[in-house]
Amino acid sequence: MSENLTPQPLTDPKEIDLIDVAGKTFTGIGNGLKSLFLWLGKVCKAFFCFALRFWWILLIATILGGVAGMLRDTMARPHFQAEMLAAASEEVDRTLIANLINSLQPMIDDGNHAFLSQQLSLPVNSVSQLSSVRADIADIRVPGRPMRTIITVDRDGVETEEVVAEPSPQVIRVRIETWENTAISDFTNAIVGFVENNPFIAEQIDIAKRINLAQQRIFEREIEQLTALQQRNIEQAPMLITTHQGSVPVVVDRAQTFFYEIVNFTEMLTDLQREYEMMQRPLRVIQPFFPAENPVDRRSRNIVKFALLFFALCYTTLLIRENAKKRA
């Protein structure tokens, strides 16, 4: 006699309680942070207790470090800084020009003064005094900038007006550091010439010039044709036409027909000529490098740096000595 046996599952499935899992996770994270803060507290307590134990030795070491920093500043060569502001042409990316100027720094670090002299078209003795070149893009903060209204329309056709300030003009800021202040002003034309002589930038400017000149020729031909047509209409009698409302003749002076078109083309041609003149130099100097009269004051930084260095060395030496005593 066979019995029907119903198979039973080996294990009973259990639902995962997400709230319980999340609670355990946050509890573990909290315990970990608590242990970390307790450990940091013990370390800080041990540090300050050890420092208070030998405070007079650490104080003498810190004072000696400050004196060493002062002597280091007195013996160091004078350091001069200068800053130049320049506007980039719209045809050239500002970031590209800034990166190109920053490429001079590896030459300075490598001490390749001969190649640097060739790139900047300056004597070797001038570029050898250069210690740092940094370029970035900066905004000119002008108080009272003009405001403009932005009108946006949503899906329902509701218009929203927002008054915002015009964006600040961006310039390229170049900062240099030199060991001498006699040739600082010479680096203005040197860096501008270095940018202008770059083959890629020169090619971009040349392409933009050709496009600009082609557009100028088109506008000039349009102006000539409209002027000739207008002159021919002036010589002819005014033309009589009939209005749509009736048969009353209306005199139309066709000599005035092309006046506004000629004015518009002339204004656009003037704008193109102005843009062409601005293309002559991809980098236009706003503020040149001014010769620095006084060197950079780094005394406070040197004093703090050497004081902290002597403190750390003294503290480490005392800690190693005390550990050696305990082991002995």
CORSUL-V846142 format. One record per run of one state. SS is the DSSP state (~ for helix, > for strand, _ for the rest). FROM is the first residue (numbers start at 1). LEN is the number of residues. If there is no record, write none. Layout:
ss:SS from:FROM len:LEN
ss:SS from:FROM len:LEN
This chain:
ss:_ from:1 len:17
ss:~ from:18 len:36
ss:_ from:54 len:1
ss:~ from:55 len:21
ss:_ from:76 len:4
ss:> from:80 len:9
ss:_ from:89 len:5
ss:~ from:94 len:9
ss:_ from:103 len:1
ss:~ from:104 len:7
ss:_ from:111 len:2
ss:~ from:113 len:8
ss:_ from:121 len:3
ss:~ from:124 len:4
ss:_ from:128 len:2
ss:> from:130 len:10
ss:_ from:140 len:7
ss:> from:147 len:7
ss:_ from:154 len:5
ss:> from:159 len:7
ss:_ from:166 len:4
ss:> from:170 len:9
ss:_ from:179 len:7
ss:~ from:186 len:11
ss:_ from:197 len:2
ss:~ from:199 len:37
ss:_ from:236 len:3
ss:> from:239 len:4
ss:_ from:243 len:6
ss:> from:249 len:4
ss:_ from:253 len:1
ss:~ from:254 len:3
ss:_ from:257 len:2
ss:~ from:259 len:20
ss:_ from:279 len:4
ss:> from:283 len:5
ss:_ from:288 len:11
ss:~ from:299 len:29
ss:_ from:328 len:1
